């Protein structure tokens, strides 16, 4: 038998890939004419998201995948974040607006393994509930424009479950 000693050594030295998840509640939105779905960010909401985006850029300048609610204020939040962070791929899901935790967990579990970083732009109470579920922490109300950074010590999103996340930082 012939062994590739160099190849084996490289594999032993490789550190397991961590998955990174960023949860952000949309920026502050005003109450104008139209439906809840059509609410837009305020000037203060935009300014806060810009600051959060600058901080996010220092942690993760590129994000592989973004899941976003199709509501106006979440799409505006995503657009403002793009000024500081490159988002390689994005998808819009009504279930994020509807506030269904099971559907959101299903989205996360089905992220392709090649994706190492994911951003979810959503609403309360689902975004805060997702944070507390994934980290096994008590419910933490995320105010508008707040971002939570979590890591998972596995190389496939299919292993995501309650309590599997490590809360690294809250950016507000």
C-alpha positions in Angstrom: 0.0 0.0 0.0 1.1 3.5 -0.8 0.0 6.4 1.4 0.0 10.0 0.5 1.7 11.2 3.7 1.6 14.9 2.7 -2.1 14.6 1.8 -2.9 12.8 5.1 -1.0 15.4 7.1 -2.9 18.2 5.3 -6.3 16.6 6.1 -5.3 16.2 9.8 -4.2 19.8 10.0 -7.4 21.1 8.5 -9.7 22.7 11.0 -13.4 21.9 10.6 -15.4 24.5 8.8 -17.7 26.6 10.9 -21.0 27.9 9.5 -21.8 31.5 10.2 -25.3 32.9 10.5 -26.3 36.5 10.8 -29.8 37.4 11.9 -30.9 41.0 11.4 -34.2 42.6 12.2 -35.1 45.2 9.6 -34.2 48.9 10.4 -36.7 51.3 12.0 -39.7 51.7 9.8 -42.3 54.5 9.7 -46.0 54.2 9.7 -47.3 55.7 6.5 -50.2 55.0 4.2 -50.5 51.6 2.8 -50.2 48.1 4.3 -47.7 46.8 6.9 -46.0 45.0 4.0 -45.3 48.4 2.3 -43.7 50.2 5.3 -40.4 51.9 4.5 -37.3 52.6 6.6 -37.0 56.0 8.3 -33.9 58.1 7.9 -32.7 56.9 11.4 -33.4 53.3 10.3 -31.2 53.7 7.3 -28.4 55.4 9.3 -28.4 52.6 11.9 -28.3 49.9 9.2 -25.3 51.7 7.6 -23.4 51.6 10.9 -24.3 47.9 11.5 -23.2 47.2 7.9 -19.8 48.8 8.6 -19.3 46.6 11.6 -20.5 43.5 9.8 -18.0 44.2 7.0 -15.2 43.9 9.6 -16.5 40.4 10.6 -17.7 39.1 7.2 -17.1 41.3 4.2 -18.8 38.7 1.9 -21.9 36.7 2.6 -22.6 33.6 0.5 -26.4 33.6 0.8 -29.1 36.0 2.1 -32.7 35.0 2.8 -34.9 38.0 3.1 -38.6 38.7 3.7 -40.2 40.4 0.6 -41.6 43.2 2.7 -40.5 46.7 1.7 -38.6 47.5 4.9 -36.6 44.2 4.9 -35.7 44.7 1.2 -34.5 48.2 2.0 -32.5 46.9 4.9 -30.8 44.4 2.6 -30.1 47.1 0.0 -28.4 49.3 2.7 -26.3 46.4 4.0 -25.1 45.8 0.4 -23.3 49.1 0.5 -20.8 47.5 3.0 -21.1 43.8 2.5 -21.0 41.8 -0.7 -23.9 39.3 -0.9 -23.3 36.6 -3.4 -26.8 35.2 -3.7 -30.2 36.1 -2.3 -33.7 34.7 -2.1 -36.9 36.2 -0.9 -39.3 34.1 1.2 -42.8 34.9 2.3 -42.4 32.6 5.3 -39.9 35.0 6.9 -42.6 37.7 6.8 -45.3 35.4 8.0 -43.3 34.5 11.1 -43.2 30.8 10.9 -40.3 29.4 12.9 -40.6 25.9 11.5 -40.4 27.2 7.9 -37.4 29.3 8.8 -35.6 26.3 10.4 -36.4 24.3 7.3 -34.8 27.0 5.1 -31.7 26.9 7.3 -31.5 23.1 7.3 -31.6 23.0 3.5 -28.9 25.5 2.8 -26.3 23.9 0.5 -23.2 22.7 2.3 -21.0 24.8 0.1 -22.5 27.9 1.7 -20.5 28.9 4.8 -22.2 32.2 5.6 -25.9 33.1 5.6 -27.8 36.3 6.4 -31.4 36.4 7.3 -33.2 39.8 7.1 -36.5 39.5 8.9 -39.0 40.7 11.4 -39.9 40.3 15.1 -40.9 38.2 16.8 -39.6 35.4 14.5 -36.0 36.8 14.2 -35.7 37.1 18.0 -37.3 33.7 18.5 -34.9 32.1 16.0 -32.0 33.6 17.9 -33.1 32.3 21.3 -34.0 28.8 19.8 -30.7 28.4 18.0 -28.6 29.5 21.0 -30.7 28.0 23.9 -30.8 31.5 25.5 -33.9 33.1 26.9 -35.9 35.3 24.5 -33.9 38.4 23.6 -36.0 41.1 21.9 -33.9 42.4 18.9 -34.8 46.0 18.4 -35.0 47.3 14.8 -31.6 47.3 13.1 -30.0 44.8 15.5 -27.8 42.0 14.1 -26.9 38.8 15.9 -23.8 36.8 14.8 -23.9 33.1 15.4 -21.4 30.3 14.6 -22.1 26.6 14.3 -19.4 23.9 14.8 -20.3 21.7 11.9 -19.8 21.7 8.2 -23.3 21.1 7.0 -26.4 23.2 7.7 -28.5 20.0 7.9 -27.2 19.6 11.5 -28.7 22.9 12.7 -31.0 22.5 15.6 -32.2 24.1 18.8 -29.2 25.0 21.0 -26.6 24.2 18.3 -25.5 27.9 17.7 -22.9 29.9 19.6 -23.8 33.6 19.9 -20.6 35.5 19.1 -21.9 39.1 19.0 -24.9 41.4 19.0 -24.4 44.5 16.9 -26.8 47.3 17.5 
